[in-house]
Amino acid sequence: MPYDHATTPQILPPTASLAMPTQRASQPAQEPRWFEYTPMWMRRTALFTATFALTIAAFMAPFDLFAGEGFTWIEVVALVLFGPLFIGISCWFCSALAGFFLLGTRRGDFFKVEDIVGVSNQRTALLAVVRNEDVAAVYARLRAMDNALARKGLSSQFDFFVLSDTNKELVAAQEGLAAVNAAATSHSAFYYRRRSANIGRKSGNVADWVRNFGGAYEYMIVLDADSLMSAELLQALPTYMDSRQDLGVLQTIPMGFGGDTLFARHMQFGIRLYGRVASAGVAWWTGAEGLYWGHNAILRTRAFAETAGLPRLQGAPPFGGEILSHDVIESMFMRRAGWGVEMAPLLDGSFEQCPPTLVDEAVRDRRWCQGNLQHLGLMRAEGLGWLAKVQIAMAAMVYFAAPLWLAFLSAGIALRLEQGAPEPGEPWFSGRAEQLLELHWSIVLTVVMLFGPKVMGALLILTRPEERRAFGGGYAVIAGLFGELVMSAVLAPMRMLFTCRAVAETLLGFDSGWNSQRRSAEAAPWTEAWRSCWWHTAIGVFVLALAAPYSDLVIWTAPILFGLVFSVPLTVFTSSAQAGFMAARAGVFLTPEEVAPAAVLAADAGRVGPALTPEQAASYA
């Protein structure tokens, strides 16, 4: 179908049509094209067995405590909530533990960029999908990739497309001027088009490109507006796909870069610290039945066209209509048709930006929450397979966990209030309150499982001299780990309430819409922080007032109350670029991209995070 484009100049190649039929939600599954050298059922059985074993071990402490004097209704509620919560934590930990052992003992199980030799002779399109973005920043990243490809003599094999769904005319005018300039000066072919009918959002944007131009390209690499990829990785991806005719998608693991604020820096350090441990574990037990994340991945164009046309779901948004988190379902449809979808945990050179503030993260998660919950409507779809439905349930549980945690904490507070305040002169740990100490096994196990993957990531770095130097040395790794753990713990209650609100709004039928993300910020002003977080403060003050007569309850809830009561100043402080700058100067939250920037970052993409002096960079390296 021809483009319904706006008046912005269109810079397009000759049409190369490719049919992309709409798929049905339920269709028969086809035989997989991939071969499993190790039966995946053994790995998945090991993962789920370990998950349930740890859950039962943790469950026994509160069960024995409550059963001693008979169950009250509040205790029954607490136990019912505890089970599903701990299953999610246990699965996350066991998966990461598998990744830790693989990366520590069998790194050869995962290929790296330097393992992929040769250059593909197939044409590849780089698709940057944008909507009301910072035009200068987007084109700076595209120019960085274009120049990097030129330095390796690969320009003729890659074509750039900016696919715009921008609906702000001023931004569209800026895009048009930037596109004309890029088309005239880029080493690779550079194309641009803007739709006026934003049908299907991002997935519809990509589908329109496939139907009109996909026939000319064997592969397409999908980019977000904040994506950046090295020339070495761009060369390796099509070459690897040539060698794996069973693969429909190869998903890289983007690392965070360019963070100025303290919040963004702590996120990108955390991802760099434990992201590969977590992703290696997931890759180990999903194999060729992994998921596509919608960006920084290479796709086989014809396979995508033949199998991934998304249907509209019955009903109105947020649960009906266009599929919001399209990437997950597209990969499941491709798997259903027999194509493999794999993750590549050790492929370096894939980058994206992290949200600059906690408020921006909450806005992004609101959209993801709606998308994940919308997928529950496909649980009965035929042909997706049991693992796809488990993955849908796990993705939904990421968001349902927040209201469950809130309910569980509320039940714990209610239990303590039910016991009454201690008598004058009575120590706080006497009586039934003393029995709460019997829960120490479950508490310790919970803390270990929540923070264990981060410690695993740090151990891998600390035991490898080259990686340790890349992160700025042992002190920088340990200081960053400690800072990341503290910030995560302090911000966790605020994130929990933001997620509870997102779940509630979705269930009540509020559609998140599709808006551009803020990619950078100097700081969140006090007015914005107050407008977004006043209710966190109110809830924290209310709980503190309830707990005040019970010293033991204040002690147990102090980590939660601190983050809530001081939510507004914490939001302002963590959103400060100056705070991020000071952390960088102190060697905290350093990443390899700052200590020794990759060429695609250092030469063309501008400053990566708070600038380090040459002397500091040399000392860290």
Secondary structure, 3 states (H helix, E strand, C coil): CCCCECCCCCECCCCCCCCCCECCCCCCCCCCCCCCCCCHHHHHHHHHHHHHHHHHHHHHHHHHHHHCCCCCHHHHHHHHHHHHHHHHHHHHHHHHHHHHHHHHHCHHHCCCHHHCCCCCCCCEEEEEEECCCCHHHHHHHHHHHHHHHHHCCCHHHEEEEEEECCCCHHHHHHHHHHHHHHHHHCCCEEEEEEECCCCCHHHHHHHHHHHHHHHHCCEEEEECCCCEECHHHHHHHHHHHHHCCCEEEEEECCEECCCCCHHHHHHHHHHHHHHHHHHHHHHHHHCCECCCCCCCEEEEHHHHHHHCECCCECCCCCCCECCCCHHHHHHHHHHHCCCEEEEECCCCCEEECCCCCHHHHHHHHHHHHHHHHHHHHHCCCCCCCHHHHHHHHHHHHHHHHHHHHHHHHHHHHHHHHHHCCCCCCCCCCCHHHHHHHHHHHHHHHHHHHHHHHHHHHHHHHHCCHHHHHHCCCHHHHHHHHHHHHHHHHHHHHHHHHHHHHHHHHHHCCCCCCCCCCCCCCCCCCHHHHHHHHHHHHHHHHHHHHHHCCCHHHHHHHHHHHHHHHCHHHHHHHHCCHHHHHHHHHCCCCCCHHHHCCCHHHHCCCCCCCCCCCHHHHHHHC
